[in-house]
């Protein structure tokens, strides 16, 4: 979950926001858990607009992927990972290829485009644990079932 601070709210003519939107100079995340930097595209009157959406959880990312049914296309998803997860001691942002859930449903495996794997919440899972339930991207078979 991201936290907003009233002192960071954008007010007045600086905002240039659509009705019902609020602007913030910054948001906070106090948890040391991964999140997703997601680029989406939507078409309005024949023009394609790209926006970046900060997504706090895999469940929310799945909801955004569902927006493809109303014309929103996910262009890219980058995993933003804390140092304890990526092994560097600092935050990293890497292009995400796939997220798979373990058979027992207790952990996730993030696969990056360079082939690296990060595991959550346990960074060193049991060797025997199978990750076979693809969560992201949604497979074409899942889409065809709807």
C-alpha positions as CSV (number, residue, x, y, z in Angstrom):
1,X,0.0,0.0,0.0
2,X,1.2,3.5,-0.9
3,X,0.8,6.3,1.6
4,X,0.1,9.9,0.7
5,X,1.0,12.9,2.7
6,X,-1.1,16.1,2.7
7,X,2.0,18.3,2.4
8,X,2.9,16.5,-0.8
9,X,-0.5,17.2,-2.5
10,X,-0.3,19.2,-5.7
11,X,-2.7,22.1,-5.6
12,X,-3.9,24.8,-7.9
13,X,-2.8,25.4,-11.5
14,X,0.2,23.0,-11.1
15,X,-2.1,20.1,-10.9
16,X,-3.6,20.0,-14.5
17,X,-5.6,17.0,-13.5
18,X,-8.8,15.4,-14.8
19,X,-11.9,15.9,-12.6
20,X,-11.9,13.6,-9.6
21,X,-8.1,13.1,-9.7
22,X,-5.6,14.2,-7.0
23,X,-1.9,14.8,-7.6
24,X,1.0,14.1,-5.3
25,X,4.7,15.2,-5.5
26,X,5.5,11.9,-3.8
27,X,4.0,8.8,-2.2
28,X,5.5,6.6,0.5
29,X,5.7,2.9,0.9
30,X,6.7,1.9,4.4
31,X,6.6,-1.9,3.8
32,X,9.8,-3.5,2.5
33,X,7.9,-5.6,0.0
34,X,8.1,-5.7,-3.8
35,X,5.7,-3.6,-6.0
36,X,5.2,-3.0,-9.7
37,X,6.1,-0.1,-12.0
38,X,3.5,-0.6,-14.8
39,X,3.2,1.2,-18.1
40,X,-0.3,1.2,-19.6
41,X,-1.7,2.6,-22.8
42,X,-5.2,3.6,-23.5
43,X,-6.8,5.1,-26.6
44,X,-8.9,8.2,-26.5
45,X,-10.4,9.6,-29.7
46,X,-7.9,7.6,-31.7
47,X,-4.8,8.8,-29.8
48,X,-2.8,6.5,-27.6
49,X,-1.8,7.8,-24.2
50,X,0.8,6.1,-22.0
51,X,0.7,6.3,-18.3
52,X,2.7,4.9,-15.5
53,X,0.9,3.2,-12.6
54,X,2.5,2.2,-9.3
55,X,0.9,-1.1,-8.3
56,X,1.2,-2.3,-4.7
57,X,0.4,-6.0,-5.1
58,X,0.1,-8.9,-7.4
59,X,-3.7,-8.9,-6.8
60,X,-3.9,-5.3,-8.0
61,X,-1.7,-6.0,-11.0
62,X,-4.1,-8.8,-12.0
63,X,-7.0,-6.3,-11.8
64,X,-5.1,-4.0,-14.1
65,X,-4.5,-6.8,-16.6
66,X,-8.2,-7.4,-16.7
67,X,-8.7,-3.8,-18.0
68,X,-7.6,-5.0,-21.4
69,X,-11.3,-5.9,-21.9
70,X,-12.1,-2.1,-21.9
71,X,-9.2,-1.0,-24.1
72,X,-6.4,-0.5,-21.6
73,X,-3.2,-2.3,-22.7
74,X,-0.3,-3.1,-20.3
75,X,2.9,-2.2,-22.2
76,X,5.4,-3.2,-19.6
77,X,5.7,-4.3,-16.0
78,X,8.8,-3.8,-13.9
79,X,9.4,-5.4,-10.5
80,X,10.6,-3.0,-7.9
81,X,12.3,-5.1,-5.3
82,X,13.8,-4.3,-1.9
83,X,17.4,-5.2,-1.3
84,X,16.6,-8.2,0.9
85,X,14.7,-9.8,-2.0
86,X,17.1,-9.0,-4.8
87,X,20.3,-9.6,-2.8
88,X,21.9,-6.2,-3.5
89,X,21.1,-4.5,-0.2
90,X,19.3,-1.7,-2.2
91,X,16.1,-1.2,-4.2
92,X,16.2,-2.4,-7.9
93,X,13.8,-2.1,-10.8
94,X,13.9,-4.9,-13.3
95,X,11.7,-5.8,-16.3
96,X,9.4,-8.6,-15.3
97,X,8.9,-11.6,-17.6
98,X,6.7,-13.9,-15.4
99,X,5.3,-14.5,-11.9
100,X,4.5,-18.0,-10.9
101,X,2.9,-19.3,-7.7
102,X,4.1,-22.4,-5.9
103,X,1.8,-25.5,-6.1
104,X,1.1,-25.1,-2.4
105,X,0.2,-21.4,-2.8
106,X,2.6,-20.2,-0.2
107,X,5.2,-18.4,-2.3
108,X,5.9,-16.6,-5.6
109,X,8.7,-16.8,-8.1
110,X,9.5,-13.6,-10.1
111,X,11.3,-14.3,-13.4
112,X,13.1,-11.3,-14.8
113,X,13.8,-10.8,-18.6
114,X,17.5,-11.5,-17.9
115,X,16.6,-15.0,-16.5
116,X,17.1,-14.2,-12.8
117,X,14.6,-15.5,-10.3
118,X,13.5,-13.8,-7.1
119,X,11.4,-15.7,-4.6
120,X,8.9,-14.2,-2.2
121,X,8.4,-14.2,0.8
122,X,11.3,-16.8,1.3
123,X,14.3,-15.7,-0.7
124,X,15.7,-19.3,-0.6
125,X,12.8,-21.7,-1.2
126,X,13.0,-25.5,-0.9
127,X,14.6,-27.0,-3.9
128,X,11.7,-29.4,-4.3
129,X,9.0,-26.6,-4.4
130,X,7.3,-26.5,-7.8
131,X,6.2,-23.2,-9.3
132,X,3.7,-24.1,-11.9
133,X,0.8,-21.7,-11.5
134,X,1.4,-18.8,-13.8
135,X,0.0,-15.6,-12.4
136,X,1.6,-13.0,-14.8
137,X,1.3,-12.6,-17.6
138,X,-2.1,-14.1,-18.0
139,X,-1.8,-16.9,-20.5
140,X,-3.9,-16.9,-23.7
141,X,-5.6,-20.1,-22.5
142,X,-7.0,-18.2,-19.5
143,X,-8.2,-15.4,-21.7
144,X,-10.0,-17.8,-24.1
145,X,-11.9,-19.4,-21.2
146,X,-13.7,-16.2,-20.5
